[in-house]
Amino acid sequence: MRPQLLDPRPYFADLPDPRRETRNKLHKLQDILMMVLCAVLSGVEDWVGMADFAEEKEDGLRGFLDLPNGIPSHDTLSDVLGRIDPVAFRAAFTAWATAARPDLAGEQVCVDGKAVRGSRDGEHPAVHLVSAFAGQARWVLAQQAIAEKSNEITAIPDRLALLDLHGAVVSADAMGCQKTIAQAIVSGGADYVLALKDHHPTLCEEVEVQLWLDTEVAGGRLPVQETVEKDHGRIEIRRSALSGHIDGLDAKPDWAGLQAVGRVESIRIIGDQISTEGRYFLSSFADQERFAASVRGHWGIENQQHGVLDVPFGEDAGRTRHDHSAENLALIRRIALNVLRHNGSPRDSIRRRKLRAALNDEYRLRLLLGTPIPATP
């Protein structure tokens, strides 16, 4: 049975309210948060639409919200969401997201960054988000916004520190291939598979040349595992090899837990076009099958999170930029994505679940509170 995500209200109840105590403070913070979440669950992506949605659905919202002074304006929704402390908000999010599955043993935690392109404002770059994604459970565990992509180096250990990683395997792209990140993962009781690229030129050269991975594979002296996937006229062939013979690697002592280096060759065939890419990895274990599965599984964060947020949720099209609103609204989207995926009817697509949430107050409330929903015929 799939785990159900819990009612989020208790986890966000103690968020500090950024507003002053004046007579103009008419709406409860939790009412505002849940109102925005319900709107996003229902496919609404802008502040005006959220206020209109709440006006139309006020009777249904009053079933579980207080709403002492009715529905706030779209300006109030935008202003309050933009001023909520993002540090407290993301900590509450991770507490909620991990409550249904606190033990991540056997799970793959994929760490990757994503730019919210619509948040770019003049000379200011777009907000860049680093997420930790449970690849098998398929839900977002943690998020943090950073000013620039290079800041992932310090952000990733901070996010991982919030998770119980014992028995998990953590995968990260090239920006996450850092000694401090490897140390944080090993200290947390987990294994790692880290993509290695040119930002470590000396290490790359050692792996490619000194360890002779390419030559060993070409000569048949290193076992290769091959997988073939076919989808919509596209064929993808992946050939993975892993070597634990790394005693001659000068950098080995600098990388906590390093046990093997790997190579994955990806061949993509679309019609008459063939493209080939070779990638190298550092691994804290020498199990080839597990290595191949981890590399393949890492792309789940692209397909199951980034792609869904950009298409059904329209994240890149959003123009929210005020204060912390881009980061906080992105976190609301990830709450909605988790809820839709795990508390919705298993046979329905994400789009259909959003449509049903927009049309049916009871269905939307069941999604939100984690009450099992009967499968649709």
N, C-alpha and C positions, 0 to 999 in steps of 0.2 A: 504493500500500500504506500502511495506517495505521501511524504510528510506534508502537513498543512501548515502554512505560515500563520502565526498567531495574530490576534487583534492588535494592531499597532498602537492604539490609543494609550495604554499604560506606559509604553516605552517612550512616548513623546510628551507625557503629561508634565514632566518636570523641566522642560526646556525653559531657559530664561526668557522672559518676555522683554523684547527690546524697547517697548513703549513706556513712556512716563505715565504715572498714575494721575490722570486728569479726567475731567468730566467728559472729555471727547473720546476717551477709551471705551468704546461701546461694545466691542466684540471680543469674545474669548479667543486666546491664541489657539487652543486646540480646535475650536470650531473652524477657524480660518484654515488651519492645516488640513483638517479632514475634508473641508469643502473643496479645497484645491485638489486634494488627492482623488476625491470622487469625480471631479470634473475630468482630470487626466485619465482616470480609469475608463471614462466614457468617451474618450477621443477628443476632448477639448484641449486646445494647445495655446490659447492666448488669454490674457487677463480679462478682456471684455467678455469673451465667450464664457469664461469661468463664472463671472458674476451673473450673466444671463442664464447659464445652466442652473446655478443655485436658486435664482428667482423662480424658474420653472419647476424645480424639484424641491421647493421649500418644504412641502408637506412630508415628503419622504425623508428629508434631512432631519426634520424635527423628531423623527422616530428615535434618533440616537445622539443628536446634538442639542445643546440648550438654546442657542440663537436668541438670547434675551432681547436683542434689539433688531431682529430681522436679519436680512442679508447685507453684508458689507459691499461697498462699491468696488469696482475693479481697481481704482487707485489704492484703496485700502489693502486689497489682496496683494498688489504689487509691492507696495511700500513695506508691509509687514514681512513678506517673504524675503525681501531684499535685505532686511535688517536683522534677521535671525542669525545668531552666532553660528557660522558654519562648522566650527570645531565641535560645539555641543551637539549640533544637528547630526553630523556624521557619526559621532560616538553613539548617539541614541539609535541611529539607523543600524549600525553594526550589532548592537545589543539585540535589537529586534530580529535582524536577519539570521543571527546565529542561535537564537533561542530554540528554534525548531530543530536545529542540528548542531549542537555545541561541539560534538566530537567529529573532527574532520579526518580521522584515520581512514585510509583507503581512498580518500578523495583527491582529485587533482585541482589545485588552486592556481588558476591562470591569472597572471598579473600583466596588465597592458595599459597603455595610455590611449586617450581619444580626445581630439580637439572638438570643442563645441563651436563650429565655424561661424555661426550667426552671432556669437558674442563678441566678435571683433569690433572694436570701436575706434575708428580713425587710426592713430598711431599705436594704439594699445592692441597687443595680440589677443587672439581668441583664448578663452579659458581652456586650459588643458586638464583633463581629468584622468587620474590613475585609479583603476578599479581592480579589485580582487574578485574573481568569479569562480564559483564552484562548478567545474566542468561537467561532473556527472549529475549532481543535483540540479544544475542549470539555474542557479540564481546568484544575484550579486551579493557579495558579503561585505564589501567595504568600498568607500570612494574617498578621494581627496583631490581638490583642485590645486593646481600649481601654476605659477606665472609663466614658466617656459618648460618645454619638453625636457631640457637638461636637468631640471629639478627633480625628475623622477628618481634620481640616485638617492636623494635624501627622503623622498616621500614614501618610497616602497617599504623600507624598514619600519617606518612609522605605522603604515597600514597593517603590515604583517604582525606587528607587536600586539594588535588587538585581537588576534585570532589564536585559537588553540590548534597548532599545526602538527601536533604529534601524530606520526604515522601517515602524513599527507606527502604528496610530491608537489612542489611549487615550480611552475614553468614561467619563464619571462622572456621577452624579446631582447634584442641586443642592448637597449638602454638599461635593462635590468641586470646585465652581465657585469656585476661589480663585486669586488672582494667583500665589501661591507655587507652587501645583500646576501652573498653566499654564507657569510658568517651568521647573519641574522636567521637565515633559514635553518642552518644546522643547529644553532643554539636553541631554536624552537622545536627541535626533535623531528624535523622533516627532511626530505630529500629534495634535490633540485635538478632541473634541466634548464640551462641558460644558453641562449643563442649567442654565438661568438661572431663578431664582425670586426671591421677595420678600426674601430675605436680602441682596440687592443692590438696594434699592428705586430708587435714582437711576438705576442702569444699566438696570434693567427699564423704567423710564419712558422713558428715552432710546430703547431698542430698540423699544418698542411705539408710542410717540407721535412722537418726533423723526424716527425713520427710516421711519415710516408703513408698517410691514410689513403690518399688517392691511389698510390702505387700498390699498396697492399690489397685494396679492393679490386683494382684492375688485374692483378696477378692471381686472384682467386685465393689469396692467403688469409683473407678476413671474411667471415661469413656475412652475407647480405640478406636482409629480409625485404621482400618486395610485396607491395600491396597495389591493387588496381581498383580505381573507382570510376564508375561511369555515371554521368548525370547530365541530362538535357543536351546530348550531343558532344559533351566534353569528356575526355578520358584523362585521368590523372594517375600517373605511375609514380610511386615513391619507393626508393631503394635506400634502406638505412643500414649503416654499419657502426659498430661500437667496439672500441679497443680499450682494454684495461691495462695495456702495456705502456704505462706512462712514467716509469721511473726516470727516464731520461729527460723529462720535461722540466726545464729549469724553474718554471713558475709554479710547479706543483705545491711546494710548501706554502705559497702565498694564498692559496685558495682552500678555505676550510672544507674538509670532507671530500675533496676531489678524488674520484676513483677511476674515471674513464673520460675519453673524448669520443665524440661521435660525428658522423657525417650523414647527411640526408640529401639525396639527389631527387629532385622533383621534375618530372617530365609531363608537360601539359600539351595535349593534342586537341585542337579545335579545328575540325575540317582538315585543310591542308597545312595549317600552321602548327609548328612544333616549337615549344620553348623549353629550355632546360635551365635549372638553377641548382647550384650546390650550396649547402649551408652546413656550418660546423657548430658543435655544441659542447659545453662542459657538463658533466654529469657526476652526481655524487654516488651513483651505483653503476654496476657493470652488467646489469641484466638487459640483454638486447631487446627482448620482446617488450619489456616495460618501457624501455627508452623509446622505441618506435611508437608505442601507444601514447606516450606523453607528448612527443612532438606532434603527432596527429591530433591529439586532444586539445592542444593549446589553441588551435584555430577555432575552437568552440566559442571563445570570447569574441571573435570577429563575427561569426555567423549567428550565435545565439544571443549576443548582447548588442554589439555595435550596430550590426545590420538591422536588427529589429528596432532599435532606438532611432535610427536614421530614417527608416521607411514608415512603419506603422505609427511611430510617435513623432516623426518630423523634427527630430532634435536639431539637426543642422540648419533647418529653415527658420528656427526661432530667432528672435531679435532681442531677447531679454538681456539687458546689460547693467541695469542699475544696481549699485552696491553689490551684495552677495546673491542677487536674484538668479544669475545664471547657474551658479553652483547649487544653490538650494532647490531651484526648480528641477535641475538635472537629478538631484537626489529623489525628489518626488516621483520623477519618471521611473527611476529604478525601483522604488517601492511598488509602483503600479505594475511594472513589468514582472517583478517577483510574484505579486498577488495574482495577476492575470494568468501567469504560467502555471502556478501550483495550486491555486484555489479555484480555478475555473474548470469547466467541463473538459475532460481529457481529449474528447473527440473534436472539439471546436478549435478553429484557428484563433490566433491572437486578435485578428480583426473582428471575427464574429463575437468573441468574448467582449470586446470593447463596445460593439453595437448593442449587445444584450444588456450591458451595464448602463448604456445610455437610455435604453427603453424601459428597463424593468428595475424598479426600486428594490424589490426583494432580492433579485439576483445580485445587484450591486452590493447590497449589504452583506450577503453571504460571502461574496468575494472578499470584502474588506475584513470581515470577522473570522474568516477561516472556517465557516460552516460548510460541511460537504454539500455539493451541488449535484443533483441527479444528472446523469448523462442525457444529452438531447438525442432524440430518435434519429 
